[in-house]
Amino acid sequence: MGRVGNRGRLLIGLPGIAKKWTRPIANRPQVANLPTMELCKVEMRCSGSTARCFVAGAASGIGRAAARGLASAGAHVVCADVNDAQAVAAETGGEAIVLDITDEPAVAKAVYSIRERHGRIDVLVSTPAVNVRKPLLNYSGEEFDKVLRLNLKGTFLIAQAIGRVMLAQKSGSVILLSSIRSVTVEPGQGVYAATKAGLVQMARTLAANWVPRA
């Protein structure tokens, strides 16, 4: 999970097992090892205002659970998904947008629109991922590109776009979802595992790049 700004620190890693990869900023709670939603609750309590949260992949699974959890902590949640996220938006009292995070112009347009409407984006949770389960020798180039395009490129594009907003406002939290497959593999999950390991390194790089500027 990640945080930028003069009111916090930048911590980007795996939900629930975040590590301190960057320098702390003074006068902030020591929350690096709290589970994802507890960290967000601490941030919302400390900020004294309603957090504006963006959840990518909110229509189902972990993304839907994240949207519900953030809303229960008092956040306003923008529920983004390539599929219709109206149902979870209705559950959480938030708003839904249809967004393919691998589409760079669409990502830029969506983030700009949200910032214009709400003035800020306090939390990003990015969950979308895909897996093609088969032995590496049976993978096609098209299948390889499909997994990397969403799991790495899509995550990068949404983190980059919202990261720019957070750096400008000098605060924010970024939560990127990796997997146990980033550290251990099994047959049929090689490419997926590689993308999840790559995501951890991407998170570390974002931390290294953003904290000196925050």
N, CA and C atoms as a LAMMPS dump frame, in Angstrom:
ITEM: TIMESTEP
0
ITEM: NUMBER OF ATOMS
642
ITEM: BOX BOUNDS ff ff ff
-5.0000000000000000e+02 5.0000000000000000e+02
-5.0000000000000000e+02 5.0000000000000000e+02
-5.0000000000000000e+02 5.0000000000000000e+02
ITEM: ATOMS id mol type element x y z
1 1 1 N 0.849 -1.176 0
2 1 2 C 0 0 0
3 1 3 C 0.885 1.225 0
4 2 1 N 0.36 2.348 -0.394
5 2 2 C 1.244 3.487 -0.535
6 2 3 C 0.678 4.767 0.005
7 3 1 N 1.569 5.648 0.371
8 3 2 C 1.157 6.938 0.885
9 3 3 C 2.187 7.958 0.435
10 4 1 N 1.746 9.12 -0.03
11 4 2 C 2.667 10.187 -0.348
12 4 3 C 2.258 11.425 0.405
13 5 1 N 3.232 12.268 0.731
14 5 2 C 2.844 13.582 1.201
15 5 3 C 3.453 14.035 2.49
16 6 1 N 3.26 15.318 2.771
17 6 2 C 3.804 15.907 3.977
18 6 3 C 3.007 15.499 5.211
19 7 1 N 1.885 14.778 5.015
20 7 2 C 1.091 14.32 6.151
21 7 3 C 1.306 12.831 6.385
22 8 1 N 2.193 12.201 5.645
23 8 2 C 2.362 10.772 5.828
24 8 3 C 3.68 10.27 5.3
25 9 1 N 3.638 9.081 4.769
26 9 2 C 4.814 8.465 4.196
27 9 3 C 4.379 7.769 2.92
28 10 1 N 5.315 7.334 2.129
29 10 2 C 4.97 6.54 0.961
30 10 3 C 5.307 5.096 1.281
31 11 1 N 4.295 4.264 1.384
32 11 2 C 4.447 2.845 1.667
33 11 3 C 3.702 2.092 0.586
34 12 1 N 4.417 1.445 -0.29
35 12 2 C 3.754 0.715 -1.359
36 12 3 C 4.185 -0.736 -1.271
37 13 1 N 3.231 -1.636 -1.163
38 13 2 C 3.571 -3.041 -1.048
39 13 3 C 2.348 -3.906 -1.148
40 14 1 N 2.326 -4.98 -0.385
41 14 2 C 1.217 -5.911 -0.432
42 14 3 C 0.285 -5.671 0.739
43 15 1 N -1.014 -5.589 0.518
44 15 2 C -1.953 -5.374 1.613
45 15 3 C -1.777 -6.405 2.717
46 16 1 N -1.703 -5.891 3.954
47 16 2 C -1.594 -6.77 5.096
48 16 3 C -0.177 -7.115 5.491
49 17 1 N 0.778 -6.981 4.538
50 17 2 C 2.164 -7.282 4.865
51 17 3 C 3.073 -6.18 4.344
52 18 1 N 2.584 -4.946 4.436
53 18 2 C 3.362 -3.812 3.941
54 18 3 C 4.671 -3.684 4.693
55 19 1 N 5.705 -3.268 3.99
56 19 2 C 7.01 -3.06 4.589
57 19 3 C 7.401 -1.604 4.443
58 20 1 N 8.239 -1.132 5.345
59 20 2 C 8.699 0.246 5.294
60 20 3 C 9.874 0.338 4.317
61 21 1 N 9.571 0.767 3.111
62 21 2 C 10.617 0.884 2.107
63 21 3 C 11.17 2.294 2.008
64 22 1 N 10.544 3.251 2.647
65 22 2 C 10.957 4.636 2.492
66 22 3 C 10.943 5.347 3.828
67 23 1 N 11.515 6.535 3.839
68 23 2 C 11.676 7.25 5.092
69 23 3 C 10.33 7.678 5.675
70 24 1 N 10.197 7.655 7.008
71 24 2 C 8.961 8.139 7.621
72 24 3 C 8.921 9.654 7.643
73 25 1 N 7.732 10.209 7.648
74 25 2 C 7.54 11.638 7.82
75 25 3 C 7.042 11.848 9.247
76 26 1 N 7.463 12.909 9.878
77 26 2 C 7.2 13.101 11.313
78 26 3 C 5.707 13.192 11.624
79 27 1 N 5.386 12.836 12.872
80 27 2 C 4.052 13.04 13.45
81 27 3 C 2.944 12.249 12.771
82 28 1 N 3.269 11.045 12.32
83 28 2 C 2.241 10.19 11.733
84 28 3 C 2.154 8.881 12.508
85 29 1 N 0.986 8.258 12.565
86 29 2 C 0.874 6.969 13.255
87 29 3 C 1.764 5.919 12.591
88 30 1 N 2.26 4.985 13.38
89 30 2 C 3.049 3.887 12.828
90 30 3 C 2.09 2.8 12.368
91 31 1 N 1.675 2.868 11.125
92 31 2 C 0.598 1.993 10.653
93 31 3 C 1.041 1.066 9.535
94 32 1 N 2.327 0.967 9.283
95 32 2 C 2.79 0.225 8.113
96 32 3 C 2.358 -1.232 8.097
97 33 1 N 2.217 -1.862 9.261
98 33 2 C 1.906 -3.275 9.296
99 33 3 C 0.431 -3.584 9.511
100 34 1 N -0.424 -2.564 9.49
101 34 2 C -1.852 -2.801 9.619
102 34 3 C -2.419 -3.331 8.311
103 35 1 N -3.478 -4.132 8.363
104 35 2 C -4.135 -4.567 7.123
105 35 3 C -4.635 -3.364 6.33
106 36 1 N -4.855 -3.596 5.051
107 36 2 C -5.195 -2.529 4.116
108 36 3 C -6.327 -1.623 4.59
109 37 1 N -7.458 -2.185 4.929
110 37 2 C -8.607 -1.362 5.273
111 37 3 C -8.394 -0.632 6.588
112 38 1 N -7.666 -1.254 7.527
113 38 2 C -7.376 -0.567 8.774
114 38 3 C -6.48 0.638 8.531
115 39 1 N -5.528 0.506 7.609
116 39 2 C -4.671 1.636 7.265
117 39 3 C -5.499 2.776 6.699
118 40 1 N -6.434 2.434 5.819
119 40 2 C -7.276 3.471 5.235
120 40 3 C -8.155 4.126 6.287
121 41 1 N -8.656 3.342 7.265
122 41 2 C -9.462 3.914 8.336
123 41 3 C -8.65 4.889 9.165
124 42 1 N -7.384 4.521 9.441
125 42 2 C -6.514 5.422 10.196
126 42 3 C -6.323 6.719 9.423
127 43 1 N -6.099 6.614 8.126
128 43 2 C -5.901 7.808 7.309
129 43 3 C -7.137 8.691 7.329
130 44 1 N -8.315 8.073 7.23
131 44 2 C -9.542 8.87 7.21
132 44 3 C -9.803 9.521 8.561
133 45 1 N -9.472 8.82 9.65
134 45 2 C -9.628 9.428 10.968
135 45 3 C -8.662 10.598 11.143
136 46 1 N -7.442 10.436 10.625
137 46 2 C -6.443 11.481 10.801
138 46 3 C -6.721 12.687 9.915
139 47 1 N -7.319 12.462 8.757
140 47 2 C -7.525 13.56 7.818
141 47 3 C -8.664 14.468 8.258
142 48 1 N -9.62 13.918 9.012
143 48 2 C -10.74 14.72 9.484
144 48 3 C -11.742 15.065 8.398
145 49 1 N -11.686 14.378 7.269
146 49 2 C -12.635 14.645 6.191
147 49 3 C -12.92 13.35 5.451
148 50 1 N -13.911 13.38 4.585
149 50 2 C -14.264 12.188 3.817
150 50 3 C -13.23 11.938 2.725
151 51 1 N -12.603 10.776 2.756
152 51 2 C -11.608 10.438 1.739
153 51 3 C -12.295 10.153 0.407
154 52 1 N -11.661 10.583 -0.654
155 52 2 C -12.127 10.304 -2.01
156 52 3 C -11.303 9.141 -2.542
157 53 1 N -11.955 7.999 -2.727
158 53 2 C -11.242 6.776 -3.075
159 53 3 C -11.613 6.284 -4.467
160 54 1 N -10.627 5.747 -5.158
161 54 2 C -10.814 5.2 -6.501
162 54 3 C -10.455 3.725 -6.444
163 55 1 N -11.424 2.854 -6.745
164 55 2 C -11.171 1.418 -6.754
165 55 3 C -11.292 0.898 -8.179
166 56 1 N -10.193 0.401 -8.729
167 56 2 C -10.199 -0.201 -10.06
168 56 3 C -10.494 -1.69 -9.92
169 57 1 N -11.44 -2.176 -10.71
170 57 2 C -11.877 -3.565 -10.599
171 57 3 C -12.944 -3.741 -9.545
172 58 1 N -13.766 -2.716 -9.36
173 58 2 C -14.724 -2.701 -8.245
174 58 3 C -15.972 -3.541 -8.465
175 59 1 N -16.206 -4.026 -9.665
176 59 2 C -17.468 -4.708 -9.944
177 59 3 C -17.566 -6.089 -9.307
178 60 1 N -16.423 -6.677 -8.939
179 60 2 C -16.476 -8.034 -8.405
180 60 3 C -15.246 -8.34 -7.56
181 61 1 N -15.299 -9.457 -6.839
182 61 2 C -14.144 -9.987 -6.15
183 61 3 C -13.514 -9.063 -5.129
184 62 1 N -12.189 -9.025 -5.13
185 62 2 C -11.44 -8.224 -4.171
186 62 3 C -11.766 -6.744 -4.331
187 63 1 N -11.947 -6.298 -5.56
188 63 2 C -12.267 -4.897 -5.798
189 63 3 C -13.589 -4.501 -5.169
190 64 1 N -14.567 -5.367 -5.302
191 64 2 C -15.875 -5.082 -4.697
192 64 3 C -15.769 -5.046 -3.177
193 65 1 N -15.022 -5.999 -2.611
194 65 2 C -14.822 -6.02 -1.163
195 65 3 C -14.083 -4.773 -0.7
196 66 1 N -13.11 -4.314 -1.486
197 66 2 C -12.371 -3.1 -1.13
198 66 3 C -13.288 -1.89 -1.138
199 67 1 N -14.131 -1.794 -2.155
200 67 2 C -15.071 -0.672 -2.228
201 67 3 C -16.004 -0.66 -1.03
202 68 1 N -16.517 -1.83 -0.664
203 68 2 C -17.403 -1.926 0.5
204 68 3 C -16.668 -1.532 1.784
205 69 1 N -15.431 -2.029 1.928
206 69 2 C -14.662 -1.733 3.126
207 69 3 C -14.358 -0.259 3.269
208 70 1 N -13.974 0.383 2.183
209 70 2 C -13.678 1.816 2.219
210 70 3 C -14.935 2.62 2.534
211 71 1 N -16.036 2.229 1.912
212 71 2 C -17.295 2.935 2.175
213 71 3 C -17.707 2.787 3.635
214 72 1 N -17.508 1.594 4.195
215 72 2 C -17.884 1.373 5.589
216 72 3 C -17.028 2.205 6.535
217 73 1 N -15.83 2.605 6.067
218 73 2 C -14.947 3.45 6.873
219 73 3 C -15.251 4.927 6.672
220 74 1 N -16.241 5.235 5.821
221 74 2 C -16.657 6.619 5.65
222 74 3 C -16.199 7.284 4.379
223 75 1 N -15.595 6.518 3.467
224 75 2 C -15.084 7.112 2.227
225 75 3 C -16.165 7.245 1.163
226 76 1 N -15.95 8.196 0.261
227 76 2 C -16.723 8.254 -0.983
228 76 3 C -15.933 7.462 -2.014
229 77 1 N -16.562 6.458 -2.618
230 77 2 C -15.841 5.534 -3.488
231 77 3 C -16.273 5.686 -4.941
232 78 1 N -15.285 5.893 -5.812
233 78 2 C -15.505 5.828 -7.254
234 78 3 C -15.221 4.386 -7.669
235 79 1 N -16.248 3.683 -8.132
236 79 2 C -16.157 2.26 -8.47
237 79 3 C -15.918 2.126 -9.975
238 80 1 N -14.694 1.804 -10.341
239 80 2 C -14.322 1.714 -11.753
240 80 3 C -14.135 0.262 -12.157
241 81 1 N -14.615 -0.074 -13.344
242 81 2 C -14.454 -1.443 -13.828
243 81 3 C -14.699 -1.451 -15.327
244 82 1 N -14.114 -2.43 -16.012
245 82 2 C -14.388 -2.583 -17.437
246 82 3 C -15.824 -3.057 -17.646
247 83 1 N -16.406 -3.682 -16.609
248 83 2 C -17.816 -4.061 -16.611
249 83 3 C -18.618 -3.044 -15.799
250 84 1 N -19.925 -3.177 -15.847
251 84 2 C -20.802 -2.246 -15.139
252 84 3 C -20.642 -2.4 -13.627
253 85 1 N -20.306 -1.31 -12.94
254 85 2 C -20.128 -1.338 -11.482
255 85 3 C -21.245 -0.601 -10.753
256 86 1 N -22.38 -0.431 -11.424
257 86 2 C -23.492 0.298 -10.806
258 86 3 C -23.985 -0.368 -9.528
259 87 1 N -23.98 -1.699 -9.495
260 87 2 C -24.501 -2.404 -8.331
261 87 3 C -23.683 -2.11 -7.082
262 88 1 N -22.362 -2.174 -7.197
263 88 2 C -21.523 -1.904 -6.027
264 88 3 C -21.545 -0.418 -5.678
265 89 1 N -21.681 0.439 -6.679
266 89 2 C -21.801 1.872 -6.394
267 89 3 C -23.063 2.153 -5.588
268 90 1 N -24.147 1.455 -5.929
269 90 2 C -25.393 1.623 -5.181
270 90 3 C -25.242 1.109 -3.75
271 91 1 N -24.517 0.002 -3.583
272 91 2 C -24.292 -0.556 -2.248
273 91 3 C -23.497 0.397 -1.366
274 92 1 N -22.519 1.055 -1.968
275 92 2 C -21.566 1.864 -1.199
276 92 3 C -21.925 3.343 -1.133
277 93 1 N -22.954 3.747 -1.883
278 93 2 C -23.29 5.159 -1.934
279 93 3 C -22.296 5.973 -2.726
280 94 1 N -21.543 5.302 -3.586
281 94 2 C -20.528 5.98 -4.393
282 94 3 C -21 6.235 -5.812
283 95 1 N -20.089 6.184 -6.734
284 95 2 C -20.407 6.398 -8.143
285 95 3 C -19.675 5.365 -8.981
286 96 1 N -20.214 5.045 -10.147
287 96 2 C -19.642 4.025 -11.019
288 96 3 C -19.161 4.638 -12.324
289 97 1 N -18.025 4.153 -12.806
290 97 2 C -17.566 4.518 -14.141
291 97 3 C -17.083 3.251 -14.842
292 98 1 N -17.307 3.187 -16.129
293 98 2 C -16.782 2.088 -16.938
294 98 3 C -15.407 2.508 -17.44
295 99 1 N -14.393 1.699 -17.126
296 99 2 C -13.024 2.072 -17.476
297 99 3 C -12.174 0.835 -17.731
298 100 1 N -11.49 0.847 -18.862
299 100 2 C -10.461 -0.148 -19.177
300 100 3 C -9.123 0.467 -18.79
301 101 1 N -8.477 -0.035 -17.729
302 101 2 C -7.259 0.607 -17.247
303 101 3 C -6.064 0.398 -18.173
304 102 1 N -6.222 -0.433 -19.217
305 102 2 C -5.14 -0.581 -20.191
306 102 3 C -5.244 0.459 -21.31
307 103 1 N -6.299 1.254 -21.304
308 103 2 C -6.527 2.286 -22.315
309 103 3 C -6.012 3.621 -21.767
310 104 1 N -4.813 4.016 -22.178
311 104 2 C -4.166 5.191 -21.588
312 104 3 C -4.972 6.47 -21.731
313 105 1 N -5.496 6.816 -22.911
314 105 2 C -6.314 8.035 -23.01
315 105 3 C -7.56 7.988 -22.135
316 106 1 N -8.197 6.812 -22.04
317 106 2 C -9.4 6.682 -21.209
318 106 3 C -9.065 6.859 -19.733
319 107 1 N -7.915 6.332 -19.305
320 107 2 C -7.481 6.491 -17.915
321 107 3 C -7.248 7.969 -17.61
322 108 1 N -6.527 8.641 -18.495
323 108 2 C -6.243 10.06 -18.278
324 108 3 C -7.525 10.884 -18.202
325 109 1 N -8.476 10.583 -19.083
326 109 2 C -9.744 11.31 -19.108
327 109 3 C -10.534 11.069 -17.822
328 110 1 N -10.587 9.82 -17.374
329 110 2 C -11.347 9.483 -16.167
330 110 3 C -10.756 10.148 -14.931
331 111 1 N -9.436 10.094 -14.801
332 111 2 C -8.786 10.683 -13.628
333 111 3 C -8.966 12.197 -13.619
334 112 1 N -8.84 12.81 -14.779
335 112 2 C -9.055 14.262 -14.877
336 112 3 C -10.478 14.628 -14.454
337 113 1 N -11.455 13.853 -14.935
338 113 2 C -12.853 14.137 -14.62
339 113 3 C -13.123 14 -13.124
340 114 1 N -12.564 12.959 -12.504
341 114 2 C -12.771 12.754 -11.063
342 114 3 C -12.131 13.876 -10.26
343 115 1 N -10.944 14.267 -10.645
344 115 2 C -10.282 15.358 -9.919
345 115 3 C -11.065 16.662 -10.073
346 116 1 N -11.619 16.906 -11.252
347 116 2 C -12.403 18.115 -11.462
348 116 3 C -13.663 18.126 -10.594
349 117 1 N -14.3 16.949 -10.461
350 117 2 C -15.538 16.863 -9.681
351 117 3 C -15.289 16.91 -8.181
352 118 1 N -14.245 16.248 -7.736
353 118 2 C -14.039 16.077 -6.298
354 118 3 C -12.878 16.903 -5.733
355 119 1 N -12.057 17.451 -6.598
356 119 2 C -10.954 18.29 -6.125
357 119 3 C -9.71 17.537 -5.713
358 120 1 N -9.834 16.223 -5.465
359 120 2 C -8.693 15.443 -5.014
360 120 3 C -9.009 13.953 -5.147
361 121 1 N -7.98 13.132 -5.053
362 121 2 C -8.132 11.676 -4.956
363 121 3 C -7.211 11.236 -3.832
364 122 1 N -7.78 10.67 -2.778
365 122 2 C -7.001 10.336 -1.591
366 122 3 C -6.481 8.911 -1.564
367 123 1 N -7.212 7.99 -2.165
368 123 2 C -6.835 6.58 -2.109
369 123 3 C -7.059 5.935 -3.47
370 124 1 N -6.075 5.171 -3.931
371 124 2 C -6.23 4.306 -5.102
372 124 3 C -6.086 2.862 -4.644
373 125 1 N -7.047 2.023 -5.02
374 125 2 C -6.92 0.576 -4.86
375 125 3 C -7.028 -0.025 -6.255
376 126 1 N -5.97 -0.703 -6.705
377 126 2 C -5.98 -1.299 -8.039
378 126 3 C -5.944 -2.816 -7.923
379 127 1 N -7.011 -3.479 -8.394
380 127 2 C -7.132 -4.932 -8.232
381 127 3 C -7.156 -5.75 -9.527
382 128 1 N -7.423 -5.181 -10.717
383 128 2 C -7.628 -6.029 -11.889
384 128 3 C -6.413 -6.894 -12.242
385 129 1 N -6.698 -8.134 -12.608
386 129 2 C -5.654 -9.055 -13.052
387 129 3 C -6.309 -10.198 -13.817
388 130 1 N -5.513 -10.838 -14.658
389 130 2 C -6.002 -11.98 -15.429
390 130 3 C -4.927 -13.058 -15.413
391 131 1 N -5.353 -14.31 -15.528
392 131 2 C -4.416 -15.426 -15.544
393 131 3 C -4.822 -16.395 -16.64
394 132 1 N -3.869 -16.809 -17.446
395 132 2 C -4.075 -17.883 -18.413
396 132 3 C -3.304 -19.083 -17.884
397 133 1 N -4.029 -20.059 -17.367
398 133 2 C -3.402 -21.191 -16.69
399 133 3 C -3.026 -22.272 -17.705
400 134 1 N -1.744 -22.366 -17.999
401 134 2 C -1.246 -23.434 -18.862
402 134 3 C 0.275 -23.479 -18.766
403 135 1 N 0.902 -24.588 -19.136
404 135 2 C 2.36 -24.663 -19.107
405 135 3 C 2.987 -23.604 -20.012
406 136 1 N 4.151 -23.114 -19.616
407 136 2 C 4.804 -22.048 -20.379
408 136 3 C 5.064 -22.45 -21.829
409 137 1 N 5.394 -23.71 -22.059
410 137 2 C 5.692 -24.147 -23.426
411 137 3 C 4.461 -24.118 -24.323
412 138 1 N 3.291 -24.055 -23.729
413 138 2 C 2.045 -24.018 -24.505
414 138 3 C 1.479 -22.611 -24.653
415 139 1 N 2.149 -21.622 -24.06
416 139 2 C 1.672 -20.232 -24.146
417 139 3 C 1.861 -19.68 -25.551
418 140 1 N 0.875 -18.94 -26.004
419 140 2 C 1.046 -18.193 -27.258
420 140 3 C 1.516 -16.782 -26.927
421 141 1 N 2.072 -16.112 -27.913
422 141 2 C 2.477 -14.725 -27.71
423 141 3 C 1.302 -13.842 -27.359
424 142 1 N 0.151 -14.126 -27.949
425 142 2 C -1.054 -13.341 -27.671
426 142 3 C -1.492 -13.506 -26.215
427 143 1 N -1.414 -14.729 -25.713
428 143 2 C -1.787 -14.976 -24.319
429 143 3 C -0.808 -14.296 -23.359
430 144 1 N 0.467 -14.356 -23.68
431 144 2 C 1.482 -13.688 -22.87
432 144 3 C 1.201 -12.191 -22.791
433 145 1 N 0.94 -11.587 -23.949
434 145 2 C 0.653 -10.148 -23.99
435 145 3 C -0.611 -9.803 -23.213
436 146 1 N -1.615 -10.663 -23.272
437 146 2 C -2.878 -10.416 -22.566
438 146 3 C -2.654 -10.309 -21.061
439 147 1 N -1.856 -11.216 -20.499
440 147 2 C -1.609 -11.214 -19.059
441 147 3 C -0.776 -10.004 -18.652
442 148 1 N 0.277 -9.719 -19.412
443 148 2 C 1.128 -8.569 -19.067
444 148 3 C 0.398 -7.248 -19.261
445 149 1 N -0.448 -7.179 -20.28
446 149 2 C -1.126 -5.921 -20.59
447 149 3 C -2.005 -5.457 -19.429
448 150 1 N -2.774 -6.367 -18.856
449 150 2 C -3.636 -5.969 -17.749
450 150 3 C -2.873 -5.909 -16.43
451 151 1 N -2.163 -6.982 -16.094
452 151 2 C -1.567 -7.094 -14.769
453 151 3 C -0.475 -6.062 -14.504
454 152 1 N 0.321 -5.751 -15.517
455 152 2 C 1.406 -4.784 -15.326
456 152 3 C 1.106 -3.43 -15.966
457 153 1 N 0.8 -3.428 -17.25
458 153 2 C 0.579 -2.147 -17.919
459 153 3 C -0.631 -1.421 -17.352
460 154 1 N -1.734 -2.118 -17.18
461 154 2 C -2.93 -1.473 -16.651
462 154 3 C -2.706 -0.894 -15.267
463 155 1 N -2.07 -1.671 -14.402
464 155 2 C -1.777 -1.183 -13.052
465 155 3 C -0.861 0.023 -13.101
466 156 1 N 0.145 -0.036 -13.963
467 156 2 C 1.066 1.091 -14.113
468 156 3 C 0.338 2.348 -14.562
469 157 1 N -0.534 2.226 -15.549
470 157 2 C -1.206 3.406 -16.093
471 157 3 C -2.095 4.086 -15.067
472 158 1 N -2.86 3.298 -14.293
473 158 2 C -3.751 3.923 -13.314
474 158 3 C -2.952 4.48 -12.138
475 159 1 N -1.887 3.788 -11.726
476 159 2 C -1.054 4.302 -10.637
477 159 3 C -0.325 5.568 -11.068
478 160 1 N 0.128 5.618 -12.291
479 160 2 C 0.828 6.801 -12.806
480 160 3 C -0.109 8.008 -12.85
481 161 1 N -1.3 7.805 -13.41
482 161 2 C -2.244 8.917 -13.562
483 161 3 C -2.692 9.461 -12.212
484 162 1 N -3.057 8.581 -11.297
485 162 2 C -3.52 9.034 -9.981
486 162 3 C -2.34 9.477 -9.127
487 163 1 N -1.186 8.874 -9.322
488 163 2 C 0.009 9.318 -8.615
489 163 3 C 0.338 10.772 -8.899
490 164 1 N 0.132 11.207 -10.108
491 164 2 C 0.378 12.613 -10.447
492 164 3 C -0.536 13.538 -9.649
493 165 1 N -1.78 13.119 -9.482
494 165 2 C -2.731 13.901 -8.687
495 165 3 C -2.26 13.965 -7.239
496 166 1 N -1.856 12.832 -6.694
497 166 2 C -1.449 12.775 -5.298
498 166 3 C -0.184 13.577 -5.036
499 167 1 N 0.742 13.539 -5.959
500 167 2 C 1.96 14.334 -5.795
501 167 3 C 1.642 15.821 -5.825
502 168 1 N 0.712 16.209 -6.695
503 168 2 C 0.334 17.623 -6.771
504 168 3 C -0.356 18.084 -5.488
505 169 1 N -1.176 17.212 -4.884
506 169 2 C -1.884 17.594 -3.658
507 169 3 C -1.072 17.27 -2.403
508 170 1 N 0.064 16.598 -2.599
509 170 2 C 1 16.245 -1.522
510 170 3 C 0.391 15.337 -0.464
511 171 1 N -0.477 14.448 -0.879
512 171 2 C -1.01 13.437 0.027
513 171 3 C -1.726 12.369 -0.775
514 172 1 N -1.872 11.194 -0.171
515 172 2 C -2.598 10.129 -0.833
516 172 3 C -2.077 8.757 -0.456
517 173 1 N -2.87 7.741 -0.764
518 173 2 C -2.508 6.346 -0.496
519 173 3 C -2.719 5.528 -1.758
520 174 1 N -1.744 4.682 -2.081
521 174 2 C -1.828 3.806 -3.242
522 174 3 C -1.745 2.366 -2.76
523 175 1 N -2.732 1.561 -3.112
524 175 2 C -2.768 0.154 -2.732
525 175 3 C -2.81 -0.679 -4.01
526 176 1 N -1.744 -1.436 -4.245
527 176 2 C -1.643 -2.281 -5.434
528 176 3 C -1.725 -3.735 -4.979
529 177 1 N -2.556 -4.521 -5.625
530 177 2 C -2.77 -5.9 -5.23
531 177 3 C -1.817 -6.829 -5.97
532 178 1 N -0.928 -7.469 -5.233
533 178 2 C -0.057 -8.486 -5.784
534 178 3 C -0.644 -9.848 -5.439
535 179 1 N 0.191 -10.843 -5.172
536 179 2 C -0.285 -12.2 -4.922
537 179 3 C 0.821 -13.013 -4.271
538 180 1 N 0.431 -14.079 -3.594
539 180 2 C 1.426 -15.024 -3.081
540 180 3 C 2.26 -15.579 -4.223
541 181 1 N 1.719 -15.535 -5.45
542 181 2 C 2.464 -16.013 -6.616
543 181 3 C 3.67 -15.127 -6.952
544 182 1 N 3.762 -13.991 -6.31
545 182 2 C 4.945 -13.15 -6.528
546 182 3 C 6.182 -13.76 -5.886
547 183 1 N 5.978 -14.675 -4.934
548 183 2 C 7.119 -15.277 -4.231
549 183 3 C 7.151 -16.797 -4.335
550 184 1 N 6.058 -17.419 -4.742
551 184 2 C 6.052 -18.867 -4.915
552 184 3 C 5.19 -19.21 -6.127
553 185 1 N 5.599 -20.227 -6.881
554 185 2 C 4.891 -20.55 -8.126
555 185 3 C 4.475 -22.008 -8.131
556 186 1 N 3.612 -22.331 -9.096
557 186 2 C 3.221 -23.714 -9.328
558 186 3 C 2.999 -23.876 -10.825
559 187 1 N 3.007 -25.096 -11.334
560 187 2 C 2.817 -25.294 -12.779
561 187 3 C 1.537 -24.637 -13.277
562 188 1 N 1.654 -24.002 -14.421
563 188 2 C 0.501 -23.37 -15.045
564 188 3 C 0.293 -21.923 -14.671
565 189 1 N 1.135 -21.376 -13.783
566 189 2 C 0.953 -19.993 -13.345
567 189 3 C 2.203 -19.139 -13.555
568 190 1 N 3.076 -19.572 -14.449
569 190 2 C 4.361 -18.902 -14.609
570 190 3 C 4.27 -17.446 -15.032
571 191 1 N 3.482 -17.13 -16.045
572 191 2 C 3.397 -15.758 -16.535
573 191 3 C 2.672 -14.875 -15.521
574 192 1 N 1.594 -15.391 -14.965
575 192 2 C 0.88 -14.653 -13.917
576 192 3 C 1.818 -14.351 -12.751
577 193 1 N 2.57 -15.348 -12.317
578 193 2 C 3.511 -15.159 -11.204
579 193 3 C 4.549 -14.093 -11.545
580 194 1 N 5.033 -14.107 -12.77
581 194 2 C 6.023 -13.11 -13.185
582 194 3 C 5.451 -11.699 -13.126
583 195 1 N 4.183 -11.546 -13.521
584 195 2 C 3.575 -10.211 -13.469
585 195 3 C 3.376 -9.746 -12.033
586 196 1 N 3.037 -10.673 -11.149
587 196 2 C 2.812 -10.28 -9.757
588 196 3 C 4.131 -9.952 -9.059
589 197 1 N 5.196 -10.657 -9.402
590 197 2 C 6.514 -10.289 -8.89
591 197 3 C 6.932 -8.939 -9.459
592 198 1 N 6.64 -8.718 -10.733
593 198 2 C 6.935 -7.428 -11.345
594 198 3 C 6.178 -6.294 -10.706
595 199 1 N 4.951 -6.57 -10.279
596 199 2 C 4.138 -5.554 -9.617
597 199 3 C 4.765 -5.106 -8.298
598 200 1 N 5.349 -6.059 -7.557
599 200 2 C 6.017 -5.703 -6.304
600 200 3 C 7.193 -4.771 -6.59
601 201 1 N 7.983 -5.091 -7.613
602 201 2 C 9.118 -4.237 -7.961
603 201 3 C 8.658 -2.876 -8.47
604 202 1 N 7.54 -2.853 -9.205
605 202 2 C 6.986 -1.587 -9.652
606 202 3 C 6.603 -0.723 -8.455
607 203 1 N 5.977 -1.357 -7.463
608 203 2 C 5.568 -0.63 -6.263
609 203 3 C 6.778 -0.041 -5.555
610 204 1 N 7.834 -0.826 -5.435
611 204 2 C 9.044 -0.328 -4.795
612 204 3 C 9.631 0.85 -5.579
613 205 1 N 9.579 0.751 -6.902
614 205 2 C 10.109 1.831 -7.737
615 205 3 C 9.279 3.098 -7.598
616 206 1 N 7.959 2.952 -7.545
617 206 2 C 7.105 4.115 -7.328
618 206 3 C 7.448 4.783 -5.998
619 207 1 N 7.67 3.979 -4.97
620 207 2 C 8.037 4.53 -3.67
621 207 3 C 9.352 5.281 -3.762
622 208 1 N 10.332 4.682 -4.427
623 208 2 C 11.645 5.314 -4.536
624 208 3 C 11.589 6.619 -5.313
625 209 1 N 10.686 6.673 -6.308
626 209 2 C 10.573 7.875 -7.14
627 209 3 C 9.738 8.974 -6.484
628 210 1 N 8.687 8.577 -5.785
629 210 2 C 7.735 9.574 -5.305
630 210 3 C 8.098 10.209 -3.992
631 211 1 N 8.653 9.45 -3.06
632 211 2 C 8.901 10.006 -1.735
633 211 3 C 9.822 11.217 -1.756
634 212 1 N 10.927 11.218 -2.503
635 212 2 C 11.78 12.417 -2.492
636 212 3 C 11.077 13.669 -2.991
637 213 1 N 9.975 13.493 -3.772
638 213 2 C 9.263 14.643 -4.322
639 213 3 C 8.089 15.067 -3.46
640 214 1 N 7.7 14.233 -2.491
641 214 2 C 6.483 14.505 -1.716
642 214 3 C 6.714 15.606 -0.709
